[in-house]
Amino acid sequence: MSTYDWIVLGGGVTGAALSYELAQKQFSVLLIEQHATLQGATRLSYGGIAYWSGTTDLTRQLCQAGWQRYPNLAAELGAEIHFRELDLLLTVAADRDPTAIASSYTDYAIPPRLLSVAEACELEPLLNPEAIAGAFTVRHGQVDPEAMTQAYQQAFVRSGGKIVIDSVMGLQRQNQRITGAIATQQIYTAANVVICAGGWSRALLAEAGLTVPLYFTHAELIETPPVDVQLRTLVMTAEMQRFQLEAQASTTDKEQQWQQPDTELSPFVLDAGAVQLANGSLRLGQISRVLSNPQAQVDAVASEAAIRTAVGQVLPSLQNLPGQWQQCLVAFSRDRLPLIGAVPETTGLYVFSGFSNPFAIVPPLAERFAEAASGQTDSILTQLSPARFATPVT
């Protein structure tokens, strides 16, 4: 039985990028992914690169570093990722005042510009002018999330890494040291294990008796096949309720509710938006729910109808397109920064999860993680460590 330097749990964009960077540093790396075909939050992502959205020195630096990687990333990985830049439209509901909302964008590295209804509709002809009071716009990056993840995985294998398809049930441990992953096919052993399982990361940590302030929403959207309709921009709401929901659901007083089965911590929210990928398929969404059970069931028929109605108000021609309701888990942290680094009270266990802006900052942070694993000190990773939440959660 092989023992690896690193086992990476989760083959989405975070796990694939981190595996690749670790292999580039000549570590022996095993990537364990439960699905042979990409599933979950990465596959259903908009693939957006919000390089403009940094609001602090830290997030601005990370967004800029990530954006600088993209022009050459496809060549580095040896595969197409469908990288492009397009206009993001942040729509303002007809009963809201755009000028009042403008102040919420002033701290961004590149503040979005306010457009009139006519200007917004000129930029995106599919918009319903009667549904909006205006919109904000800023240039925005995008990749095909599946293509980018596959490119990272393929480059990882060419670098000497190994991928296995298996379902991880828990972590192997000896006292306080994590020594591997217990999966359905076998036990895999390593000097270090890093959890990159997105919304499932919390459940894996809980299985090992560990509580880390890492949470998840149940995200619901509609995925269409390639269609003839052409959406020129990426359309989202200017007042994103999802982030407010995450903040409300991750306060310290909510931790006990997270540990209770089948608990809804707050009412769900619906942020109407749409994006078209390079192959012509669309993502329409999204509903976000905070349910403590990662396997919770919801009414798919009602959810799909609600999404179609909300998107149809803003983009009428998209409302009745053929498509399927989809659900996935989306990880988040208490302060909208990812959790990266050693898990407290253990040895050999790390997390690399909770990204609110993954495609913008995963590439530089995966590289920094690998450099730190090689012995380099990194002040940025120190700021993202799970240890920053020093007060014990009870």
C-alpha positions in Angstrom: 0.0 0.0 0.0 1.4 3.4 -1.0 1.8 6.2 1.5 1.6 9.7 -0.1 3.0 13.0 1.0 -0.4 14.5 0.5 -4.0 13.2 0.1 -6.4 15.8 -1.4 -10.1 15.1 -0.7 -12.3 16.6 -3.4 -11.7 16.9 -7.1 -13.5 20.2 -7.9 -11.7 23.3 -8.9 -10.1 23.8 -5.4 -8.9 20.2 -5.0 -7.7 20.0 -8.6 -5.8 23.2 -8.4 -4.2 22.4 -5.1 -3.3 18.8 -6.2 -1.6 20.3 -9.3 0.4 22.8 -7.4 1.5 20.3 -4.8 2.7 17.9 -7.6 4.6 20.8 -9.1 6.6 21.0 -5.9 7.5 17.3 -6.3 5.3 15.9 -3.6 3.6 12.6 -4.1 -0.1 13.4 -4.2 -3.3 11.4 -4.3 -6.5 13.1 -5.3 -9.6 11.3 -4.2 -12.9 12.3 -5.9 -16.2 10.4 -5.5 -17.6 11.1 -9.0 -16.1 10.0 -12.2 -18.0 12.8 -13.9 -17.6 16.2 -12.3 -20.6 17.1 -10.0 -21.4 19.6 -7.3 -20.7 23.3 -7.0 -17.8 23.5 -9.5 -19.8 22.0 -12.3 -22.8 24.1 -11.6 -20.8 27.3 -11.1 -21.1 30.4 -13.2 -17.3 30.3 -13.6 -17.1 34.0 -12.8 -13.8 35.7 -12.0 -14.7 38.7 -9.9 -11.2 40.2 -10.1 -12.6 43.7 -9.4 -14.3 42.8 -6.1 -11.5 43.1 -3.6 -12.4 45.4 -0.7 -9.3 45.1 1.5 -5.6 45.0 0.9 -5.7 41.2 1.3 -8.6 40.5 -1.1 -7.4 43.1 -3.6 -3.9 41.5 -3.7 -5.4 38.0 -4.1 -7.8 39.0 -6.8 -5.1 40.8 -8.8 -2.7 37.8 -8.4 -5.4 35.5 -9.7 -6.3 37.7 -12.6 -2.7 37.8 -13.7 -2.6 34.0 -13.9 -5.4 33.6 -16.4 -4.0 34.9 -19.7 -1.4 32.1 -19.6 -3.2 29.5 -17.5 -4.5 27.4 -20.5 -1.0 27.2 -21.9 0.4 26.3 -18.5 -2.1 23.5 -18.0 -2.1 22.4 -21.7 -5.9 22.5 -22.2 -8.6 25.0 -23.1 -10.4 26.7 -20.2 -12.5 29.1 -22.3 -11.2 32.2 -20.5 -12.8 35.5 -21.5 -13.7 38.9 -20.2 -17.3 40.1 -20.4 -19.7 42.7 -18.9 -21.3 42.0 -15.6 -24.7 43.6 -15.1 -25.9 44.0 -11.6 -29.6 44.8 -11.9 -31.6 47.0 -9.5 -35.2 46.1 -8.9 -37.8 48.6 -10.2 -38.9 49.6 -6.7 -35.3 50.3 -5.4 -33.2 53.4 -5.6 -30.0 52.8 -7.6 -28.2 55.8 -6.0 -28.8 54.5 -2.5 -27.3 51.1 -3.5 -24.3 52.7 -5.1 -22.6 53.4 -1.8 -22.3 49.6 -1.1 -19.9 49.4 -4.1 -17.5 52.2 -3.4 -14.9 50.1 -1.5 -14.4 47.7 -4.4 -11.0 47.7 -6.2 -13.0 48.6 -9.4 -16.3 50.1 -8.4 -19.1 49.1 -10.8 -20.5 52.0 -12.9 -24.2 53.0 -12.6 -26.2 52.7 -15.8 -29.7 54.0 -16.6 -32.4 51.6 -17.7 -31.8 52.5 -21.3 -28.0 52.0 -21.1 -28.5 48.7 -19.3 -30.9 47.4 -22.0 -28.5 48.6 -24.7 -25.7 46.5 -23.1 -28.1 43.5 -22.6 -31.1 43.6 -25.1 -32.7 40.6 -23.3 -33.4 42.7 -20.2 -37.0 43.7 -19.4 -36.8 47.5 -18.9 -40.0 47.6 -16.8 -38.4 45.2 -14.2 -35.4 47.4 -13.3 -34.6 50.9 -12.1 -31.1 50.7 -13.5 -28.0 48.5 -13.2 -24.4 48.6 -12.3 -21.7 47.3 -14.7 -18.1 46.3 -14.5 -15.9 44.0 -16.6 -15.8 40.5 -15.3 -13.8 37.4 -16.1 -15.2 33.9 -16.9 -14.1 30.4 -17.6 -15.8 27.2 -18.3 -15.7 25.6 -14.8 -15.7 22.0 -16.0 -13.0 22.7 -18.6 -10.8 24.5 -16.1 -11.1 21.7 -13.5 -10.4 19.0 -16.1 -7.4 21.0 -17.3 -6.0 21.1 -13.7 -6.7 17.4 -13.2 -5.0 16.4 -16.5 -1.9 18.6 -15.7 -1.8 17.1 -12.3 -1.6 13.6 -13.7 1.1 14.6 -16.2 3.0 16.0 -13.2 3.0 12.5 -11.6 -0.1 12.7 -9.5 -2.7 10.0 -9.1 -6.5 10.3 -9.1 -8.8 7.6 -7.7 -12.6 7.6 -7.8 -13.8 6.5 -4.4 -16.2 7.8 -1.7 -14.4 8.9 1.5 -16.4 7.9 4.6 -14.0 9.3 7.3 -10.5 10.1 8.3 -8.0 7.6 9.7 -6.3 8.8 12.9 -3.8 7.8 15.5 -4.5 9.9 18.6 -4.3 13.5 17.4 -2.6 12.7 14.1 -4.6 12.2 10.9 -2.9 9.4 8.9 -5.2 8.9 5.9 -8.7 8.7 4.5 -11.1 5.8 5.0 -13.0 5.2 1.7 -15.3 2.5 0.4 -12.7 0.7 -1.6 -9.7 0.9 0.9 -7.9 3.0 3.4 -5.5 5.5 1.8 -2.5 6.7 3.9 -0.5 9.9 3.8 1.7 12.2 5.9 -0.8 14.9 5.3 -4.5 15.1 4.3 -6.2 18.3 3.0 -9.9 18.6 2.7 -11.1 20.4 -0.4 -14.6 19.0 -0.4 -16.6 22.2 -0.6 -19.9 22.0 1.2 -19.1 18.4 2.3 -16.0 19.5 4.2 -17.9 20.2 7.3 -19.4 16.7 7.4 -16.0 15.1 6.9 -14.6 17.1 9.8 -17.6 16.3 12.0 -17.1 12.6 11.3 -13.7 13.0 12.8 -15.1 14.8 15.8 -13.8 18.2 14.7 -15.7 21.4 14.7 -14.4 24.1 12.3 -16.3 27.3 11.5 -17.0 26.2 7.9 -20.6 26.1 6.7 -22.7 25.5 3.5 -25.7 26.5 1.7 -27.9 24.4 -0.5 -27.8 26.2 -3.8 -30.5 25.5 -6.4 -30.5 26.6 -10.1 -31.6 25.6 -13.5 -29.1 24.2 -16.0 -30.1 24.4 -19.7 -28.6 22.6 -22.7 -26.9 24.7 -25.3 -29.6 27.1 -26.7 -29.8 29.6 -29.6 -30.6 32.5 -27.3 -27.6 34.7 -26.9 -27.0 36.4 -23.5 -24.4 39.1 -24.0 -23.6 39.7 -20.4 -23.5 38.0 -17.0 -26.6 39.2 -15.1 -26.9 39.2 -11.4 -28.8 41.2 -8.8 -27.2 44.3 -7.3 -28.4 43.4 -3.8 -27.1 39.9 -3.3 -29.1 38.3 -0.5 -27.0 35.2 -0.4 -24.1 36.9 1.4 -26.5 38.4 4.0 -27.9 34.9 4.5 -24.4 33.5 5.0 -23.6 36.2 7.6 -26.8 35.5 9.5 -26.3 31.7 9.5 -22.7 31.7 10.7 -22.7 33.7 13.9 -21.4 32.0 16.9 -24.8 31.6 18.5 -26.0 29.6 15.5 -23.4 26.8 16.0 -25.6 24.7 18.1 -28.3 24.8 15.4 -25.8 23.6 12.8 -25.2 20.5 15.0 -28.9 19.7 15.1 -30.4 17.4 12.4 -32.7 18.8 9.7 -32.6 22.4 11.0 -33.3 25.4 8.7 -31.3 28.2 10.3 -32.9 31.1 8.2 -35.6 31.4 5.5 -34.2 30.8 2.0 -33.4 33.6 -0.4 -33.6 33.8 -4.2 -31.1 35.9 -6.2 -32.3 36.1 -9.8 -29.4 35.9 -12.4 -28.2 34.2 -15.5 -25.0 33.4 -17.3 -24.2 31.6 -20.5 -21.1 29.4 -20.9 -18.9 29.1 -23.9 -20.9 26.1 -25.2 -24.2 28.0 -25.2 -25.7 26.4 -22.1 -27.2 28.6 -19.4 -27.2 28.7 -15.6 -30.4 30.3 -14.2 -30.6 30.9 -10.5 -30.3 30.8 -7.7 -32.0 29.8 -4.5 -29.8 29.5 -1.4 -31.0 27.6 1.7 -29.2 27.1 5.1 -30.2 23.6 6.1 -28.0 21.7 8.6 -28.4 18.4 6.9 -26.2 18.3 3.7 -28.6 15.6 2.3 -31.8 17.5 3.0 -34.5 17.2 0.4 -36.4 20.1 -1.0 -39.4 20.6 -3.3 -37.7 20.7 -6.7 -40.9 21.5 -8.6 -41.6 24.5 -6.4 -38.0 25.7 -6.5 -37.8 25.5 -10.3 -41.0 27.4 -10.7 -39.8 30.1 -8.3 -36.5 30.5 -10.2 -38.1 30.6 -13.6 -40.6 33.3 -12.4 -37.8 35.4 -10.8 -35.5 35.2 -13.8 -38.4 35.7 -16.2 -39.2 39.0 -14.6 -35.8 40.3 -15.5 -35.0 38.3 -18.6 -38.4 37.2 -20.1 -36.9 35.2 -23.0 -35.1 32.8 -20.6 -38.0 31.9 -18.4 -39.4 28.9 -20.4 -36.1 27.5 -21.9 -35.7 23.8 -21.5 -33.6 22.9 -18.5 -33.2 20.9 -15.4 -33.4 21.9 -11.7 -30.1 21.2 -10.0 -28.9 21.3 -6.4 -25.4 21.4 -4.8 -23.7 22.5 -1.6 -21.7 25.8 -1.5 -19.2 26.2 1.3 -18.6 29.5 3.1 -16.9 30.8 6.2 -17.8 33.3 8.9 -16.0 36.2 7.3 -16.3 35.4 3.6 -12.6 34.5 3.5 -11.6 30.9 2.8 -10.3 28.6 5.5 -6.8 27.5 4.5 -4.2 25.7 6.7 -3.9 23.3 9.6 -6.9 22.2 11.5 -6.5 23.1 15.2 -6.0 20.3 17.7 -4.8 17.9 15.0 -1.6 17.0 13.2 -1.4 16.3 9.5 -4.9 17.6 8.7 -5.6 20.8 6.6 -8.5 22.5 5.0 -8.6 24.4 1.7 -12.3 25.4 1.5 -14.9 28.1 2.0 -14.2 30.2 -1.1 -16.8 32.9 -1.8 -14.9 34.0 -5.0 -13.1 30.8 -6.0 -12.2 31.3 -9.6 -10.6 34.7 -8.8 -8.4 33.5 -5.9 -8.0 29.7 -5.9 -5.1 29.7 -8.4 -2.8 32.0 -6.4 -3.8 30.5 -3.1 -3.2 26.9 -4.3 0.3 28.0 -5.4 0.9 29.6 -2.0 -0.3 26.6 -0.1 2.2 24.4 -2.1 5.0 26.8 -1.4 4.2 26.8 2.3 4.1 23.0 2.3 7.7 23.2 0.9 8.8 25.2 3.9 8.2 28.8 2.9 6.6 31.1 5.4 3.5 32.9 4.0 1.9 35.8 5.9 -1.2 35.7 3.7 -2.0 32.1 4.5 -1.5 33.0 8.2 -4.4 35.4 7.8 -6.6 32.7 6.3 -5.8 30.0 8.8 -8.7 28.4 10.7 -6.9 29.5 13.8 -8.0 33.0 13.2 -11.3 32.1 14.8 -9.5 31.7 18.2 -12.6 31.8 20.4 -13.7 28.1 20.9 -17.1 27.4 19.4 -19.4 25.5 21.8 
